[in-house]
């Protein structure tokens, strides 16, 4: 069982004070834990005007409809995306009534708005000198804004990016599970995920407490390692969170290997789990690149 980790006071984290430097962390912890296990940092964005409800409502009115996802918020921990009920409201109404409409809403790729892009760029410029030493090649930066009603649940799922979740308003209880433990996340689930067959998972009762637990407060941020399963429970107030994410070439390679394994499995093979055989991984990845180039050529 993984011991639950409770939230540390922000005073334990070193602070920065230069203009445009919004994030602070303990450098030794960052270097030791990034992409391996969750850890806390702090931020100075709680009073930033971009996270005023009216500014977020303005953002929602500008974004394409397919970049706003929202639904009823009082959900079980394990539920498929297809079974998740809608709340019967528009996105605008959901934001305006978020305190009482029992809903969950996320605005995706908000860096399309120049002001949010600038903020995302400033945040990632701070972390890049450290992440480049560990997972080089920062690319595909994206930002997300979450607005959640009191008591709402984000079901058990995994995500494909390096992620820092910055808590702006309200509190969230985040339960994170070790994505490297095959008894918690098995290769078949990763194949389904990387083949776009769904990000939501089912957690068994026996595994439910095998997690790190954080009560995330305003001014704190949490690092989610790639494909570490998690679910989130909102506390007793409206929650606003800002997620900054990026990918690296090794993640694209990982996705390719799991997609190849899924194909091999359909042919009756029992492929090795990516990461267990370097020669096999290299051969599979080269085969994927050849297949992708051929598919691109045929499609022209």
KAWO-V945942 format. One record per residue. N is the residue number from 0. PHI is phi in whole degrees, -180 to 180 (999 if undefined). PSI is psi in whole degrees, -180 to 180 (none if undefined). OMEGA is omega in radians with two decimals (* if undefined). Layout:
N:PHI:PSI:OMEGA
N:PHI:PSI:OMEGA
This chain:
0:999:139:3.08
1:-83:131:3.09
2:-68:137:3.08
3:-69:137:3.13
4:-108:120:3.14
5:-87:158:-3.09
6:-63:134:3.10
7:-89:150:3.04
8:-62:143:-3.13
9:-63:-22:-3.11
10:-68:-15:3.12
11:-80:-9:-3.08
12:-102:136:3.10
13:-64:145:-3.10
14:-111:151:3.05
15:-112:158:-3.08
16:-138:4:-3.14
17:-74:148:3.09
18:-56:136:3.14
19:83:-2:3.08
20:-101:102:-3.03
21:-96:-18:-2.98
22:-111:151:3.09
23:-140:152:-3.12
24:-162:169:2.96
25:-89:114:-2.99
26:-62:-41:-3.13
27:-62:-43:3.13
28:-66:-43:3.12
29:-57:-51:-3.09
30:-65:-33:-3.10
31:-79:-33:-2.95
32:-106:-22:-3.02
33:-54:130:3.11
34:70:4:-3.14
35:-116:-38:3.13
36:-159:159:-3.12
37:-68:152:3.04
38:-158:159:-3.09
39:-96:145:2.88
40:-129:-177:3.09
41:-128:165:-3.13
42:-147:166:-3.11
43:-120:41:-3.05
44:-107:4:-3.03
45:-60:-32:-3.13
46:-103:13:-3.12
47:-69:133:-3.09
48:-62:-21:3.12
49:-66:-16:-3.11
50:-109:15:2.92
51:-68:141:-3.06
52:-58:-39:3.14
53:-66:-37:3.10
54:-69:-38:3.10
55:-67:-36:3.08
56:-65:-41:3.08
57:-61:-41:3.10
58:-62:-45:-3.13
59:-61:-34:-3.13
60:-74:-19:-3.14
61:-94:-27:-3.05
62:-74:147:2.99
63:-59:149:-3.07
64:-59:-33:-3.09
65:-76:-1:3.07
66:-104:11:3.05
67:-123:119:3.13
68:-116:131:3.13
69:-154:155:-3.10
70:-165:178:3.03
71:-60:146:-3.02
72:-102:-17:-3.11
73:-92:89:-2.98
74:-123:159:2.97
75:-70:162:-3.13
76:-64:-39:3.14
77:-111:114:3.09
78:-158:140:3.12
79:-75:157:3.13
80:-61:-38:-3.11
81:-65:-28:-3.10
82:-90:-6:-3.09
83:-70:122:-3.08
84:-76:146:3.02
85:-78:169:-3.10
86:-102:0:3.09
87:80:9:-3.11
88:-119:167:2.96
89:-80:170:3.10
90:-63:-43:3.12
91:-59:-47:-3.14
92:-63:-37:3.13
93:-61:-45:-3.14
94:-67:-45:-3.11
95:-64:-33:-3.05
96:-109:21:-2.99
97:-60:-27:-3.11
98:-67:-28:-3.08
99:-127:-3:-3.02
100:-89:3:3.04
101:53:59:-3.02
102:-135:165:3.06
103:-128:134:-3.13
104:-142:138:3.03
105:-129:135:2.99
106:-104:124:-3.00
107:-101:150:3.04
108:54:46:-3.07
109:-74:-3:3.05
110:-67:-6:3.03
111:-65:-25:3.01
112:-82:127:-3.04
113:-57:-35:-3.11
114:-70:-40:3.10
115:-71:-33:3.08
116:-63:-44:3.13
117:-60:-42:3.14
118:-66:-44:3.09
119:-59:-46:-3.13
120:-61:-41:3.14
121:-65:-41:3.14
122:-67:-46:-3.11
123:-70:-29:3.07
124:-62:-29:3.11
125:-73:-43:-3.06
126:-82:-23:-3.03
127:-56:-41:3.14
128:-59:-28:3.10
129:-88:-44:-3.09
130:-68:-30:-3.14
131:-64:-27:3.10
132:-74:-22:-3.03
133:-106:-48:3.14
134:-134:84:-3.01
135:-70:158:3.04
136:95:41:3.14
137:-52:128:-3.12
138:-153:172:3.10
139:49:55:3.11
140:-72:137:3.12
141:-142:157:3.11
142:-132:147:-3.10
143:-135:145:3.05
144:-121:128:-3.12
145:-111:133:3.06
146:-128:123:-2.94
147:-135:139:3.09
148:-74:158:3.06
149:-56:138:3.06
150:78:2:-3.11
151:-74:155:-3.13
152:-122:132:2.92
153:-96:115:-3.01
154:-63:166:-3.10
155:-62:122:-3.07
156:-160:177:3.05
157:-129:159:-3.13
158:-129:155:-3.01
159:-94:0:-2.98
160:-116:164:2.83
161:-70:131:-2.95
162:-141:136:2.91
163:-121:123:3.12
164:-101:116:-3.09
165:-100:120:3.13
166:-86:122:-3.06
167:-100:-47:-3.08
168:-142:145:-3.14
169:74:-174:-3.13
170:-130:148:3.08
171:-128:143:2.98
172:-100:115:-3.09
173:-108:128:3.07
174:-115:117:-3.05
175:-116:139:-3.06
176:-118:152:-3.06
177:-72:108:-3.13
178:-71:-9:3.09
179:-92:-2:-3.14
180:-95:111:-3.08
181:-67:-15:3.05
182:-78:-14:3.08
183:-104:-35:3.14
184:-142:108:-3.03
185:-96:164:-3.07
186:-59:-34:3.13
187:-65:-40:3.11
188:-64:-39:3.10
189:-68:-38:3.07
190:-62:-44:3.11
191:-61:-42:-3.13
192:-64:-50:-3.09
193:-73:-15:3.04
194:-97:16:3.06
195:61:37:3.08
196:-101:20:3.05
197:121:141:3.13
198:-99:-21:-3.12
199:-77:143:-3.09
200:-125:173:3.06
201:-113:128:3.10
202:-106:134:3.13
203:-81:156:3.13
204:-61:-35:-3.09
205:-69:-22:-3.14
206:-101:-6:-2.95
207:-60:-31:-3.11
208:-97:5:-3.14
209:-87:65:-2.97
210:-146:164:2.86
211:-86:136:-3.13
212:-121:127:3.12
213:-125:133:2.92
214:-98:99:-2.98
215:-83:122:-3.07
216:-108:160:3.07
217:-54:136:-3.09
218:93:-6:3.09
219:-110:154:3.10
220:-138:150:-3.06
221:-125:134:3.05
222:-88:127:3.07
223:-105:110:3.02
224:-62:153:-3.06
225:-58:133:3.12
226:53:33:2.92
227:-86:116:-3.10
228:-60:148:-3.14
229:-161:158:2.93
230:-141:156:-2.96
231:-131:136:3.11
232:-122:122:3.14
233:-74:148:3.10
234:-84:-149:-2.92
235:-93:12:3.14
236:-133:166:3.00
237:-59:138:3.12
238:-113:136:2.98
239:-125:128:-3.12
240:-133:153:-3.13
241:-127:122:-3.10
242:-110:127:3.08
243:-111:127:-3.04
244:-135:160:3.01
245:-159:166:3.09
246:-120:169:3.10
247:-138:158:-3.08
248:-56:-33:3.14
249:-63:-28:3.12
250:-73:-37:3.06
251:-64:-39:3.10
252:-65:-43:3.13
253:-61:-45:3.11
254:-60:-43:-3.14
255:-61:-42:-3.11
256:-65:-42:3.13
257:-70:-34:3.08
258:-68:-40:3.08
259:-63:-43:3.13
260:-61:-38:3.10
261:-62:-40:3.09
262:-65:-43:3.10
263:-61:-39:-3.11
264:-65:-36:3.10
265:-65:-24:3.11
266:-87:3:3.11
267:94:6:3.14
268:-86:165:3.06
269:-122:80:-2.99
270:-69:155:3.09
271:-70:146:3.11
272:-67:131:3.09
273:-52:136:-3.13
274:100:-11:-3.11
275:-98:-18:-3.12
276:-144:103:-3.04
277:-62:-42:-3.13
278:-63:-43:3.12
279:-64:-43:3.12
280:-60:-45:-3.13
281:-62:-43:-3.13
282:-65:-43:-3.14
283:-65:-40:-3.11
284:-69:-40:3.09
285:-65:-38:3.09
286:-64:-39:3.12
287:-64:-43:-3.13
288:-64:-40:3.10
289:-64:-45:3.13
290:-62:-42:-3.11
291:-65:-42:3.12
292:-65:-41:-3.14
293:-65:-42:3.14
294:-64:-39:3.13
295:-66:-39:-3.13
296:-67:-43:-3.11
297:-66:-34:-3.09
298:-75:-11:-3.11
299:-78:none:*
